[in-house]
Amino acid sequence: MNNPDRRTYIGSTEVAGILGLDQYNSPYDIWERKTQDVPEKEQNDIMLFGKLLEPVIIGVIEQRENIKVVNNNKYYWDPEYPFMGTHPDGEHEYQQEIRNNEVKTVASWAYRNWESDIPLEYYCQIQYTLDITKRKSCLFTVFEMDARKIHNRIVTYDPEFAAKQKGFIIHFWNENIIKNIPPDYTVEDYKKMLDIYDNYREVEIDVIHKIKTIRELEDKAEEMNEQVEKMKDEIKMLIGQNEGIRFGIDILATWKAQSKTTIDSKKLLDIAPSIYDQCKKASEFRVLRIKNKK
């Protein structure tokens, strides 16, 4: 299964949040994303570059450790509890066994704060993945982004720890997700909810019908656009190297080469930053987004 719906299972990065050990996600945050119509958290620059650098870091690990890392982002599922899933960053053969790979990118100051210990939120994630994949160990790689240093640690499977946290996850899924009962709020949860509701206007029931109609029309429009694009591609194939197609003396369609001149803003910023600053123009606008509710 590729890229399954995250609302249908507990992933390894959510384990620490369920246990109340994640500074960025509380149990309520996890419950809300699984049961309510809320968007996934936006990816910040740290998360973005961490994902982009992952294959580069794995490539360096392969060279230094003389291993071949395969099956990036392959999903594994607990055979007894199908709502428990994970995908290690990779896996490789070590002493006739398969060892997991996990890669993290951090700032140097954050890495120094770890001292000799792995942060508990990462340890929970690694043990969760080891338990589901039935592996004995994981090569945990940390990349200090600003210092450009790579550190490797071996984390071994702790069956007692894994079993204990698994019990909490099963309870959370059965009691909070299945029954749709929110876990206890934290102070930060209350703050976030108050901030949201203070900035949103309450409306009458008729607006719900309008929103529903918009969703239905947008779905139809998307389907029609796909059909239109498919037929346009067929017309382009018919035109081929010609300029267009006709029926008798009627020109039905043209597909001619065109050109336009644009400004390479990145290059301009590099070679003439003062001119770029004089020419750049900022604008503010609002975007209406109808939230999808499946």
C-alpha positions, -999 to 999 in steps of 0.1 A, spaced: 0 0 0 15 34 -10 7 66 9 -23 52 28 -47 77 44 -31 88 76 -65 90 93 -68 52 91 -37 42 111 -12 53 137 22 61 122 56 59 140 60 97 142 27 99 161 36 75 189 53 100 211 24 124 208 -1 97 219 22 91 249 24 128 258 61 129 250 61 151 219 65 189 224 47 196 191 18 172 192 -4 163 221 -28 133 223 -56 156 215 -38 168 183 -34 133 171 -71 125 179 -82 156 161 -63 148 129 -77 112 129 -113 120 136 -120 156 126 -119 176 93 -87 194 100 -58 198 76 -24 183 82 1 206 97 19 227 71 55 216 64 80 240 77 115 246 62 131 222 87 108 194 77 111 203 40 149 202 39 150 172 62 130 153 36 150 166 7 183 157 23 172 122 33 183 104 1 216 124 1 224 114 37 215 78 30 239 79 0 267 90 23 258 63 48 260 36 21 295 47 12 309 51 47 293 19 61 297 -1 29 260 -11 29 231 -9 4 200 8 18 168 -3 0 130 -1 3 128 35 12 93 43 26 80 7 23 50 3 46 47 -24 72 16 -33 92 11 -51 126 -5 -85 117 -27 -84 148 -36 -46 148 -39 -33 113 -43 3 125 -6 2 135 16 10 105 51 23 98 77 29 71 113 31 80 135 55 61 153 24 47 166 -10 55 198 -29 48 214 -63 53 237 -66 83 252 -99 95 227 -120 75 198 -100 91 178 -69 80 184 -38 100 162 -7 98 174 29 90 161 61 105 174 95 95 169 128 113 182 163 105 187 186 135 205 219 144 238 215 162 225 232 194 197 206 195 220 177 190 243 190 218 214 190 242 209 153 236 243 145 252 246 107 251 208 100 250 185 97 221 154 120 226 126 98 239 102 108 211 127 93 186 133 63 207 96 56 208 94 59 170 123 35 165 110 9 190 75 11 174 90 4 139 113 -23 152 83 -41 168 62 -40 137 90 -49 113 102 -77 137 138 -64 134 165 -66 161 182 -32 155 181 1 137 209 23 124 199 58 136 216 85 117 216 122 127 227 150 104 237 183 120 225 207 93 246 238 103 277 218 112 273 194 83 282 164 104 268 129 104 264 107 135 254 71 136 240 51 165 228 16 168 195 12 187 185 -23 197 150 -37 200 136 -34 236 106 -58 236 95 -48 271 95 -11 262 78 -18 229 51 -39 245 43 -12 271 39 16 246 19 -7 223 -6 -11 251 -11 26 253 -15 29 215 -41 1 214 -61 18 242 -59 52 225 -72 37 192 -100 17 208 -112 43 233 -105 76 216 -104 70 178 -130 42 174 -154 57 200 -146 93 188 -140 105 224 -113 132 227 -85 126 252 -79 150 280 -70 185 268 -37 202 278 -34 239 285 -19 244 251 -48 225 234 -72 250 251 -52 279 239 -52 267 203 -89 261 203 -97 295 218 -75 312 192 -93 293 164 -128 300 176 -121 337 183 -112 342 146 -141 322 130 -176 334 126 -205 312 135 -231 308 107 -266 294 102 -275 260 88 -282 273 53 -245 280 48 -237 243 53 -260 235 23 -241 260 2 -207 246 13 -220 211 4 -232 223 -30 -198 239 -37 -180 207 -29 -202 187 -52 -198 211 -80 -160 213 -76 -159 175 -77 -179 175 -110 -157 203 -124 -125 184 -116 -139 153 -134 -149 174 -164 -115 192 -165 -98 158 -166 -120 147 -195 -113 180 -214 -75 177 -209 -76 141 -221 -95 151 -253 -71 180 -258 -42 156 -257 -59 135 -284 -64 166 -306 -27 175 -302 -18 139 -313 -39 145 -344 -22 178 -352 12 163 -347 38 184 -366 11 205 -384 -2 239 -373 -38 227 -368 -67 207 -380 -96 216 -403 -129 203 -416 -132 215 -451 -126 252 -450 -134 255 -412 -103 257 -390 -112 236 -359 -81 240 -338 -45 252 -339 -14 242 -320 13 266 -329 47 273 -312 48 305 -292 74 323 -272 75 348 -243 101 366 -224 102 364 -186 126 377 -159 147 351 -140 141 367 -106 166 344 -88 194 353 -113 185 390 -110 186 387 -72 221 372 -75 237 396 -99 218 428 -91 202 427 -56 197 464 -54 177 465 -88 157 435 -76 148 453 -44 137 483 -64 115 463 -88 99 437 -65 63 443 -56 45 428 -27 8 422 -26 -17 409 -1 -48 389 -9 -72 365 6 -79 329 -6 -112 311 -1 -106 274 6 -136 251 11 -126 224 35 -131 189 23 -151 166 45 -152 130 34 
